[in-house]
Amino acid sequence: MNQSDEIIKLRTMAGMNRKEFSEYSGIPCELLEDVENGKKRVSEYLLVLLNYKLQLDKKI
């Protein structure tokens, strides 16, 4: 699964739109949109941390 698919999956599993996920995660909305559209990449470690945070907060 590529980063775009992974971040979209995490966001939708949490039931958040981009703005909500941006506020929750601290990732700027523009960067989130670019990652989801495959225009930019983020560190793989960030995806691991997001997954962990969502599980810890019982969002997924």
KOLMARMI-461660 format. One line per 5 residues: number of its first residue (from 0); their letters; for each residue x, y, z of N, C-alpha, C. Coordinates in steps of 0.001 Angstrom, whole numbers. Last residue first. Layout:
NUM	A	X,Y,Z,X,Y,Z,X,Y,Z  ...
This chain:
59	IKKDL	-9544,4325,15969,-9684,3210,15017,-9627,1908,15780  -9549,5853,18196,-10234,6418,17023,-10407,5368,15931  -8226,5457,20624,-9399,4639,20274,-10254,5270,19164  -5843,6574,21082,-7006,7428,21340,-8324,6736,21018  -4289,4457,20167,-4204,4855,21564,-5418,5692,21972
54	QLKYN	-4889,4514,17419,-5253,3353,18225,-5282,3702,19707  -3842,7023,16729,-5262,6733,16490,-5725,5534,17312  -1148,6630,17421,-1937,7657,18088,-3433,7394,17921  -430,4578,15579,-341,4357,17013,-1218,5350,17777  -779,5931,13152,-1520,4703,13420,-1567,4435,14920
49	LLVLL	1108,7960,13495,-309,8285,13339,-1183,7081,13657  3486,6426,13579,3065,7210,14746,1587,7595,14675  3497,5397,10974,3485,4482,12119,2978,5216,13365  3670,7765,9525,2492,6910,9362,2360,5924,10520  6183,8638,10340,5010,9445,10645,3737,8608,10529
44	YESVR	7879,6752,9210,7730,6771,10657,6506,7587,11076  7963,7465,6597,7208,6254,6948,6936,6218,8448  7603,10935,5971,8387,9854,6542,7480,8664,6877  5739,11717,2999,6141,11974,4383,6955,10782,4851  5540,13233,-245,5686,12064,620,6064,12536,2021
39	KKGNE	3291,14658,-2691,4376,14727,-1708,4389,13448,-888  1336,13840,-4440,2252,14898,-4880,3463,15021,-3957  -713,12113,-3784,529,11545,-4286,1549,12569,-4758  -2917,13043,-2527,-2935,13101,-3991,-1658,12569,-4618  -2140,12828,124,-3261,12008,-348,-3336,11975,-1871
34	VDELL	-155,14800,108,215,13399,357,-888,12484,-163  -1712,17111,-349,-656,16738,-1293,-226,15280,-1121  -3344,17073,1958,-3949,16962,629,-2911,16519,-404  -1371,17451,3906,-2209,16253,3932,-2838,16013,2562  -501,20000,3202,420,18866,3105,-358,17560,3075
29	ECPIG	-2823,21455,3759,-2273,21473,2403,-1317,20298,2191  -3143,21061,6516,-4151,20554,5581,-3613,20485,4155  -363,20025,8479,-1061,21078,7736,-1976,20483,6657  -851,17890,11149,-312,17957,9792,-1070,19060,9055  -2044,17463,13528,-1065,18539,13471,-375,18642,12126
24	SYESF	-4089,15646,13874,-2726,15137,13718,-1651,16220,13774  -6409,17206,14166,-6113,16123,15103,-4634,15742,15071  -6305,18911,11943,-6312,19468,13299,-5914,18415,14332  -6402,16960,9905,-5303,17915,9976,-5190,18496,11386  -8838,15786,10377,-7628,14974,10528,-6399,15868,10630
19	EKRNM	-10530,17953,9772,-10538,17356,11109,-9262,16562,11368  -9875,18317,7055,-9684,19408,8018,-9622,18842,9439  -10600,15835,5874,-9208,16314,5859,-8948,17384,6914  -12813,14088,8164,-12511,14699,6878,-11088,15254,6953  -12868,10929,9874,-12580,12364,9821,-12426,12833,8383
14	GAMTR	-12960,8270,10679,-14205,8983,10421,-14026,10496,10357  -10862,6637,10898,-11108,7498,12056,-12386,8315,11879  -10872,5588,8373,-11178,4685,9494,-11496,5481,10761  -10029,7847,6976,-11413,7393,6824,-11809,6418,7926  -7334,8040,7847,-8272,9144,8024,-9726,8682,7949
9	LKIIE	-6247,5576,7060,-6240,5974,8470,-7284,7060,8738  -6659,5743,4255,-7252,4665,5038,-7333,5050,6515  -5075,7934,3606,-6521,8004,3349,-7233,6948,4184  -2602,6863,4253,-3091,8009,5018,-4587,8211,4811  -2463,4719,2377,-2349,4492,3814,-2931,5648,4619
4	DSQNM	-2589,5901,-152,-3643,4982,273,-3645,4796,1790  -186,7394,-2,-1461,8035,-280,-2612,7166,224  1775,5439,349,1494,6422,1397,138,7082,1219  605,2198,-861,1426,3399,-914,987,4399,163  852,-1171,0,0,0,0,903,1241,0
